[in-house]
Amino acid sequence: MKVVVVGGGGRENAIALSAVSSNNSVYSISHNNNPGLIGISKKHYKINENDKEAVLNVAKKIYPDLVLIGPEDPLSNGVSDILISQKFNVFAPSSKAAKLETSKSFLREFMKYHKIDGNVESYSFTNFDDLKNLVLNLDYEFVLKPDGLTGGKGVLVQGFHFNSKEDGLSIARKLFENGVNKLLVERKLIGEEFSLQALVYNDKIIFLPIVQDYKRAGENDTGPNTGGMGSISFSESGLPFIPENHVEKAKAIMRKLVELMHNEGTPYFGPIYGQFMSTKDGPKLIEVNARFGDPEAINVLDLMDDSIADVAIKLMEGGLPTLNIKNQINVVRYIVPIGYGTDPMPSKLKVDEYYLRKKGLRILYASVDKKGDYLRQTRSRSLALLARGNSLSEIIPKFEGIEKGISGKYYYRKDIGTFESIEKKTSFMNSLLKN
């Protein structure tokens, strides 16, 4: 089977590795020379993956059996639409269905209209004065969210990114002045986040193990939000600090969303994930993403024994395949440029793959360009290191001494997936739920 993978990050490297695992031929399309994609692709096309006409032209040369789209930007730019209109098998949502992600206000209004559980108190504004009038009368801490795509970096939380109403209003004013068309003000939630990903075709949905993404740039969850510094999954046993009944309620919320989209004439195809907060009042849906998460896709695809391409085709043919999931734990840590999250300073890296693999790490390349023996960093994440095992005590030592395998200037969080991190989260949630 010929499979086209669109996108050039760590998530797309993971998608391509899963697709090729059952002897499919992978063709990749991305703006960068991602060595992970190039190494496993029958052919790599270096073009702008957001250019729908250029992607269509490549698809017409290959005539693939399946197209898998990784990032959100190609969806919002109509890449899936034009491919679907030309009768290609695309396991990704239309731009209309992707509105669940591309418009946060649409999601909130859809949930409110249909009385779907897990919604968050939310108000949307297109001008500063109306927003100011609401904020000055709030009796709780709040969150600011631009309505459109922000790459996981747009949410601004009182107590983290600003301390007072006045500070928040100053930020909101600047966002409007800088061209943001719509801002949401939402009630701040207290709890632990988790990502629930699934594979969807029409009203069929297959859930994957939950994952937690470490969003903040600094250790101990400090600093600005990023696209994700790493992630953990305990397979189908779930995360130790997230109650099992919260996961089941989250699944019911996602299932309801998919069913209603289908019933209202906007069927959903492809990967989807809900970002949830486990709170004292149950799980709350922070946002929906019309794709796999990054880095969360790396965790779940590594745990799946099935090829994502084969599962997608079975779903599209009307089946409901049962997934084979490894009963293990895995941890992802991203290597990023110095200053990532605020003012990244790209550098050059040299990677000793043999050394890292010997330590038990899997390497997935992200937003880098291969130049001879070196990798040229961009302002985004560079490469993901993945370790899997039967326990954290087996996994964590695999990350020790990685400096011998990666030379250059870079940063990564050393606390992702550690015993101390897990215990801290568990203790916090136990205290929150008791109170």
N, C-alpha and C positions, 0 to 999 in steps of 0.2 A: 504494500500500500504506500502511496506517495502522500507525504504529510508536509504542509507548509506551516512553519512557525513564524509569527510576526512579532517583532520586538527584540531588543538586544540587551536585556538585563539578566540578573541572576535568576529571576523567576522564569524567564524564557529559556535559559540554559537548563533549568530543571525540567521544564515542559518537554524540551527537545530530547533530553536524556530518557525521560519516561516513554516518549513516543518511539524512539529508536530501539527500546529494550526488547520489543517483539519483532525485530528484523524489518521494521518499516524504513523506508527511505525518507530522510528528513531534508527539506530545503528551508533555508532560513533567510529572513528579510529583516535587516536592521540598519540603522544609521551609522553604526560603529563596527569595527573589526573585532568582534567579541571572539577570543580564541577558543572558548568553550563551545560556542556554536559552530565556528568554522571547522573545528576538529571532528565533529560528528555529522556535519551536513554533507550531503552529496554535492550540493552547490550552495554557496552563500551569496546573496545579493545585497550589496551595500548601497541602499537607497533610503530615503526618508520614509519610515513606516507610517507616517501620518498622511502621506500623499496617496489618496485613494486611487487615482488614475495610474500612478506608477506601480502600486501594489497589484492592481488589476492586470496590468500588462505582463507582470511577472507570472501571475497565476495563469494567464492564457498561454504562456510558453510551457508551463509545467503540466497543466490540467491535473491538479492534485485530487486525491480521493477525499481529503479533509484539510481544512484550514483551521489552525488554532491561533487566536490572537491573545497576546499576553497583557499589554498595557491598556490603560483607560483612554489615552489620547486618540489612538486610531479609531476607537469606537465612537467617541464624540465627533470625530472628523468624517464619519461616514464610510470607513473602510469596510466594515461588516455589511453595511447596506448595499454598497455597489457590488460586492462579491455575491451576496444573496440574490440580488437582482439578475445576475448572470448565471444563476443556477449552480453555483459552487456549494459544496457541503461545508458550512461554516459553523463551528461549535463555539459561538460567541453571540451575544445579544445584538439586536438591532439598536440603532441610536435611540429609537423611541423607548425600547425596553430598558436601555442603559440609563434612562433618565432617573432611575432609582438612585444612581450614583451622581450623575452630572447635575442634578438639581436637588439639593437637600430639602428645600421647601416643598418640592413635589412629594418627596417621601413622607414628610411630616403631614402634609395635607391628605395624602392617600390613606395613611394609617388612621388619622383622625376621622375621616369620612366613613371608613369601614369599621371603626371602633376596634382596631387591632391592638391587642395587649402589647405592653412594652414600649409604648410611645413616651416621648419626653415633652414636658411643657416647653413650647417653642413659639416664637413670634418672628415674622420676617418683615424687613423694612427696605424701602428703596430710597429713603432720604434720612439725613442725620437727625433732623428736628423731631420726627416721630419716634425714632429710636431713643433719643435722649429723654423724651417725656415718659416712656415706659421704664427705662432703666432707673430714673430718679425715684420711681415709686415701687421698685422691687424690694421685697423684704428677704431676699436670699441671694447668695452668690451666683454669678452667671458665667456663661461661656459665649464667646463671639465666634461665628462661623461664616465665612464667605459662602455664598450659595453654590458656586461652581466648583470645578476641580482645583485642588491645591496640592496634589501629590503627597497627602498625608501630613502636610506641614502647616495647614491654615488655621487650625483650631487654637484659640487663645483662651486660656482658663484663668479665672480670678484666683489669686493665691499662688499661681505659678508664673504667669506672664504679665500680670498686672495686679496691684494690691487693692485698689479702691475703685468705686464707681467712676470717680473723676478720671483716673488713669485709663479705665476701660473706654470711657467716652472719648478721650483724646485719641486713642488707637482707632476707634470706630470712625471718627472724623477723618483721620488720615487715610483710612482704607477707602472711604467714599471719594476723597479728593484724588486718590491714586487710581481711580477708575473701577472700583468694585461696584457692581450694579445693585446687588442685593446682599444684605447681611442678616443673619439669624441671631437672635438672642435666645439662649436656652438655659434652663435651670442646670446648675452644676450638680453632677452626680458624684457620690462617694462610693468607692468599691474597687474591685479588681476587674480589669478588662479581659475578654477572651474573644477569639475569632472563631466563628463557626462557618466553615466552608462547605459547599455542596456542588454537585453536578446536576444540572437541570435540563430537561427537554419537555416543553409544553407544561403539563401538570405533574410530570414525574420528577422526583427529587431523590438523590442519594447523598446522605450526609457523610462527611469525612471527620476524622478525629479533631477535637478542638485544639487550638494553638494559642499561646500568648506571645504577642509581639512586644519587644522592649522598644518603645517609641523614643524615649528621651536620649539625648546625645551623651549625657554624662552618667557615670556610675552612680548607683543608689537612686536611679531615676531622677536625676537632676538635669538642668539645662533645657534647651528648646526641643520641641518635637522635631522628629526627622522622618524620613521615609521608612525607618525601622533599622535598629542597630543589631537585631538578632531576634531569636525566637526559640521557644521550647514546646515540645509535645510529649505527652506520656501515652501516646497511642489511644486506644479505645477505653483505657481505664480512666481517662479524663485528667484534668489538672488537679493536683491535690488540694488547692485552695478554692476551687469552684464547686459548689454543691451540685450533685447529680441532678436534682430536680430543677435547678436553674438551667442546666443544659437541655433538659427535655422541654421546658417551657420555651427556650430559645428556638428549638427545632419546630415547635408548633407555630411560633410567630413567622419563621421563614417559610414554612409550608403554606401558611395562610396567604402570605404575600404572593407567592408563586401561583397559587390557585386563583387568586383574585385577578392578577395580571392576565392570566390565561382566559378566565371567564369574561373579562372586559375587552377582549380582542387584541391584547398586546402580549402574546405569548413570549416566554423567556427561554432562551437557549444558551447553554454553556455554563462555565463556572460562575459561582456567585458566593459572596461571603458577607455575613453580618458581623459587624463589630459591636459586641455587647459589653455592658457593664453589669457585673454581679453586685447588686446592692441589697440593703436590708429589706427592700420592698420587692425583691425578685430581679430577674434580668431585664435591663432596659436596652433598647436598640439605639446605639449611638449613631450608626450610619450603615448603609448598604453599599457594597462595592460590586460592580458588574463585571467581575473578573476574579481570578485567584489573587490572594494577597502576596505581597513581597515584603518580608521573607517567608510568610506562612506557607506558600506553595511548596517551598523547598522541603519543609517538614513533611507535609502530607504525601507528596509524590515520592519521597524517599521511603515512606512507610508502606506505600501501595506496591504489592507484587504485580498488579495489573498495569498494562500500558494505558496511559490516558487516551491515546488515540483509539485503541480497541474498545475501551469503555464508551467513548463518545459515539463511535459508530453503532454500537449495540443499542444505545439509548435512542439514537436518531432513527434506527430501524424499528423502534417500538418496543424494545426489550427493557427489562429492569434488572441489569446484572448485579450480582452480589460481589462485593469487593473482598479481596484477600488482603488483610492488613497485618503487618508484622506487629507482634506484641512486644515492642521495645520502646525505648525513650530516645529522642534525638534532640540535639542542640545545634543552633545556627548562630555564628558570630560573624558580623560583617566587618571587613577591612574598609576603612573610609579615609578620605583625605584629611589632613590636619585642618581643624576648624570647621568640619562638616556640621551643618545645622545653623551656622551663623555666617562665617566668611571662609569658605573652603579654599585651601591652597593646594591645587593639584601638583603632583610630583610624578616621578618615574619609579616604578617598582620592578624588581626582578624576583621571579617566583621559582623556587626549587620544588617542582611537583613531586619528584621522587621522594624527597625528604618528608614532605607533608603527608603523602599517601602512606609512607612507611610508619608514620606516627598514628595512622588510622583515621586521617581526615580526608574528606572528599572536598574537592575544590570546584566551585561554580563561579564563573566569571560574570561580572556585571557591567557597569558603565565604564569600560576601558577600551582603549585602542591598542592593538599589538603593533609595536614598531621594532622590528628585529628581535633582539633578545629581551626587550623591555616592554612593560605595559605603561602606557601613558594614562594617568588618571584624568577624569573629568571632575566636575564639581559635585558629582553624585557618588554613590557607593561603588567600590572597586571590585571586590570579590567576596564571596561567602565561603566560610569554612564550616563544614557539616560533620558532626560526630554522632554516631549511633551506638547504642549498647544496651545491656540489660539493667544497668543502674547508673546513677550519677557518678558513683565512685569509680566506675569503669570509664565513663565518658570524659570527665573533667581533666584528667591527666593528659589526654590527647592534645589539649590546647597548650600545654606547657612547652615553652621553648620554641614557639612558632617563629620567633625572630630569626632563628637560624635558617628558616625556609623562605622568608620574605624580607628582602632588603629594600631600603628606601624610607621615605618619610610617610608615615601613616598612623592611624589611631584605630583602636577597637576597644570595646567594653569587655573587661575581664570578669565581670560579675554575672554575666548572662548564664542562667542555668546552674548556678552554684547552690550548694546546700544552704548557705546563709541567705541567699535571695529567696529561695523557696520557703524556708522557715519563716522569714519575715512576712511574706505574703500570706502564709497560712495563719500566722498569729494575728495579723491585722484583720483577716476575714472572720476568724473565730470571734474576735472581740466585737467586730461590727455586727455580726449576726446575733450574738448574745444580747447586745444592747438594743 
